[in-house]
Amino acid sequence: MDEPAPDLLPLGPAPRPADGADLAARIRTALADELGGRAAGLDQASVTAVLDGADVASVDLDLSGVVVSVDGAAGQAGPAGGAGPAGPGSREKADATKRWNPEIVRREPATLRRVRVDAHPLVAVDLPVDVTAELEGLRFDWVEGSDGRVGVQPVEPTEAHPVSGHARIAVDKAGLVATARGLLTVVLLQQGVTLTGLDVDLVSRGPRAAALRVDAAIKKGMFLSARVQATASVSVDDDMVLAVRDVQLASGNPLVAALLGTVKGRVEAATSRDLDLAERLPDGVRLADVRLEVGRELVVSARLA
């Protein structure tokens, strides 16, 4: 079996950046190459970096105003100062970034002591998302390839070299429902079903728990129309285990109710398996806390020990 390609990020011609301004410019170029035509406004993003020998003392990225799309449309119709039309060149650059896998001729260990990402907001799939995230103690290697380029290769954290930090993501609840409605409309249309109405209610049940209720109206052809109701509860316990409980699917239409009954077993099987969030993380990354706040905004925050 072939070994997986190393997770390398190219940062332009060797040697490695000599100062913070050079590194910041290379990071901006790498972001543009990686996202290709899927992002607009990257030229307005703020990137600052401070070097301390081989180590990177800090990197600060402010992506406020950047618009990200899943299909490249952001580059075609972004805000003023956006990335402009997406073309083959953008896609080729992104592909080249992902494919970079040279013979490594030189390696130098280093640490990114602190990286902070802010976006107030970042627009993803038409949804404004407010992001604040900060991590400390990220180890990596500077690598030089046989092709004359330099890049970085992350080194996984360990118990001896842990990573700490925190993150906060907030979205407007009404905007989230509108985005969900748009995505669900597209998915259902592919099955010949029209979504004629959608009401989603998410209610906080504590700092790590919420109750979800969905009421959807659907139509198929000229004769079948129905309402479908779904409820569930979501919680994260003190051991950072995510559980989905009390999943119910119902409809007042007997035919639709019968169809829902055929998938009930699969839904129950999928939701009966709890997800240990801490167990999914590598050694050296310990999830200390997760919080969920529900009001006009849906806010998810996490803290690493």
C-alpha positions in Angstrom: 0.0 0.0 0.0 1.3 3.5 -0.9 2.1 5.8 1.9 -0.1 8.9 2.1 1.5 12.0 0.7 2.9 14.3 3.4 0.8 17.3 4.4 3.0 20.0 2.9 2.1 23.6 2.2 4.4 25.4 -0.3 5.4 28.9 0.5 7.2 30.0 -2.7 10.9 29.8 -3.7 13.6 28.8 -1.3 15.1 29.8 1.1 12.5 30.2 3.8 11.2 33.7 4.6 13.7 36.0 6.1 11.3 38.3 8.0 7.7 38.7 9.0 6.7 40.8 6.1 8.0 38.1 3.7 6.2 35.3 5.5 2.9 37.3 5.6 3.1 37.9 1.9 3.7 34.2 1.3 0.8 33.2 3.5 -1.5 35.5 1.6 -0.4 33.9 -1.7 -0.8 30.4 -0.3 -4.4 31.2 0.9 -5.3 32.5 -2.5 -3.8 29.5 -4.3 -5.5 27.1 -1.9 -9.0 28.6 -2.2 -8.7 29.5 -5.9 -11.9 31.0 -7.2 -13.9 30.0 -4.1 -13.0 33.1 -2.2 -13.5 36.8 -2.8 -12.0 39.7 -0.8 -8.7 37.9 0.2 -6.8 40.9 -1.1 -8.5 42.9 1.7 -7.6 40.4 4.4 -5.0 41.4 7.0 -2.0 39.1 7.5 0.8 39.9 9.9 3.7 37.7 11.1 6.7 37.9 13.3 9.7 35.7 12.9 12.2 34.8 15.6 14.9 32.8 14.0 13.4 29.6 12.6 10.4 30.0 14.9 7.4 32.0 14.1 6.6 34.1 17.1 3.1 35.0 15.9 0.7 35.0 12.9 -2.4 37.1 12.9 -5.0 36.7 10.2 -8.1 39.0 9.9 -10.4 37.5 7.3 -13.3 40.0 7.9 -15.2 40.6 4.7 -13.9 37.5 2.9 -16.7 35.6 1.0 -16.2 31.9 0.5 -18.3 29.8 -1.8 -18.4 26.0 -2.4 -18.7 26.3 -6.2 -16.4 29.2 -7.1 -19.2 31.7 -7.4 -17.6 34.0 -4.8 -14.8 34.8 -7.2 -17.3 35.9 -9.8 -19.6 38.1 -7.9 -17.7 39.1 -4.7 -17.7 42.5 -3.0 -15.7 45.4 -4.2 -12.0 44.5 -4.1 -12.8 40.8 -4.4 -10.8 38.2 -6.1 -12.4 38.6 -9.5 -13.6 35.9 -11.9 -12.5 32.4 -11.3 -10.7 30.8 -14.2 -8.6 27.8 -15.1 -5.5 29.5 -13.7 -7.0 29.7 -10.2 -8.0 26.1 -10.2 -4.6 25.0 -11.5 -2.9 27.0 -8.8 -5.1 25.3 -6.1 -4.4 21.9 -7.6 -0.7 22.6 -7.7 -0.8 23.6 -4.0 -2.5 20.4 -3.0 -0.3 18.2 -5.1 3.1 19.6 -3.9 5.0 16.5 -2.9 8.7 17.0 -3.7 11.8 15.1 -2.6 12.7 16.9 0.6 16.4 18.0 0.6 16.5 20.1 3.8 14.4 20.1 6.9 14.5 22.5 9.9 12.3 22.1 13.0 10.4 25.2 14.3 7.4 26.2 16.4 4.5 28.6 15.6 4.2 30.0 19.0 0.8 31.7 18.5 -1.6 32.0 15.6 -4.9 34.0 15.8 -7.7 34.1 13.2 -10.4 36.7 13.3 -13.4 37.2 11.0 -16.0 39.7 11.9 -17.6 38.3 9.9 -16.5 35.8 7.2 -19.3 35.0 4.7 -19.5 31.2 4.0 -22.2 29.9 1.6 -24.1 33.2 2.0 -24.0 32.9 5.8 -22.1 35.5 7.9 -20.0 33.7 10.4 -18.1 35.5 13.3 -14.9 33.7 14.1 -12.3 34.1 16.8 -9.7 31.4 17.2 -6.2 31.3 18.8 -3.8 28.4 19.1 -0.4 28.2 20.8 2.5 25.8 20.5 2.1 24.4 17.0 5.2 22.6 15.9 6.2 22.3 12.2 9.2 21.7 9.9 10.5 24.1 7.4 11.2 21.9 4.3 13.0 22.6 1.1 12.1 20.6 -2.0 14.2 19.4 -4.8 12.1 21.7 -7.1 13.6 24.8 -5.4 10.6 25.6 -3.3 10.2 25.9 0.4 7.2 25.1 2.6 6.0 23.9 5.9 5.0 20.5 7.2 3.0 20.3 10.5 4.2 18.1 13.3 1.5 16.4 15.3 1.3 17.5 19.0 2.3 15.1 21.7 1.8 14.9 25.5 5.3 16.4 25.8 4.5 19.2 23.3 0.8 20.0 23.7 -1.3 22.6 21.9 -3.5 25.1 23.8 -6.0 27.6 22.7 -9.6 28.6 22.2 -12.2 29.2 19.5 -15.5 30.9 19.2 -17.9 30.7 16.2 -21.2 32.6 16.1 -23.9 32.7 13.4 -27.2 34.5 13.3 -29.9 31.9 14.0 -32.3 33.3 11.4 -29.6 33.4 8.8 -28.6 29.8 9.6 -32.2 28.7 9.1 -32.3 30.5 5.7 -29.1 28.8 4.6 -30.4 25.4 5.7 -33.6 26.1 3.8 -31.7 26.9 0.6 -29.5 23.8 0.9 -32.4 21.5 1.7 -34.4 22.9 -1.2 -31.6 21.9 -3.6 -31.2 18.4 -2.1 -35.0 17.7 -2.2 -35.4 19.0 -5.8 -32.9 16.4 -6.9 -35.4 13.8 -5.5 -38.4 15.5 -7.2 -39.6 17.0 -3.9 -40.4 20.7 -3.4 -39.8 22.3 -0.1 -42.7 24.8 0.5 -42.0 25.7 4.1 -39.4 25.2 6.8 -39.5 26.3 10.5 -36.5 25.5 12.7 -36.4 26.1 16.4 -33.3 25.6 18.6 -33.7 26.2 22.3 -30.9 26.2 24.9 -31.2 23.6 27.6 -28.0 24.6 29.5 -24.4 25.5 28.6 -23.9 22.3 26.7 -27.4 21.2 25.6 -30.1 22.2 23.2 -33.4 21.0 21.9 -34.1 21.0 18.1 -37.5 21.1 16.4 -38.0 21.1 12.6 -41.3 21.5 10.9 -41.1 21.2 7.1 -43.8 21.4 4.4 -43.1 19.4 1.2 -44.8 18.7 -2.1 -44.3 16.1 -4.7 -46.2 16.2 -8.0 -49.7 17.5 -8.1 -51.3 15.3 -5.4 -48.8 14.7 -2.6 -48.3 17.4 0.0 -47.5 16.9 3.7 -45.8 18.3 6.7 -43.0 16.5 8.4 -41.9 17.2 12.0 -38.6 16.2 13.5 -37.4 16.7 17.1 -34.1 15.8 18.9 -32.0 16.8 21.8 -28.2 17.4 21.7 -25.8 17.5 24.7 -22.2 17.3 25.6 -21.3 15.9 29.0 -18.4 16.7 31.3 -16.3 14.0 29.6 -16.8 15.8 26.3 -19.0 13.1 24.8 -21.6 14.4 22.3 -25.0 12.6 22.5 -28.1 12.9 20.3 -31.2 11.7 22.0 -35.0 11.7 21.6 -35.0 11.7 17.8 -38.6 11.6 16.5 -39.9 11.8 13.0 -43.6 12.2 12.3 -46.1 13.3 9.6 -49.9 13.7 9.5 -49.9 12.3 6.0 -50.2 8.4 6.3 -48.1 7.8 3.2 -45.3 10.0 4.3 -45.5 8.7 7.9 -45.1 5.2 6.5 -42.0 6.3 4.5 -40.6 7.8 7.6 -41.1 4.6 9.4 -38.9 2.8 6.9 -35.9 5.0 7.9 -36.6 5.2 11.6 -34.3 2.2 12.3 -31.4 3.8 10.4 -31.9 7.1 12.1 -32.0 5.5 15.6 -28.9 3.5 14.8 -27.0 6.5 13.6 -27.9 8.7 16.6 -27.4 6.0 19.2 -23.6 6.1 18.8 -22.2 8.8 21.0 -19.3 10.8 19.8 -16.3 11.1 22.1 -15.0 14.5 21.1 -11.8 14.2 23.2 -11.0 10.8 21.8 -11.0 12.1 18.2 -8.2 14.5 19.0 -4.5 13.5 18.7 -2.2 13.2 21.7 -1.2 16.6 22.9 -4.6 18.2 22.1 -7.0 18.0 25.1 -10.5 19.5 24.8 -11.2 21.1 28.2 -14.6 22.6 27.5 -17.3 23.2 24.9 -20.2 25.7 25.3 -23.3 26.2 23.2 -25.3 29.4 23.5 -28.6 29.9 21.8 -30.3 33.2 21.4 -30.5 35.5 18.4 -27.2 33.9 17.6 -26.0 30.3 17.8 -22.6 30.4 19.5 -20.2 27.5 19.8 -17.0 27.9 21.8 -14.3 25.5 22.8 -11.2 25.6 24.9 -8.1 23.4 24.7 -6.2 22.7 27.9 
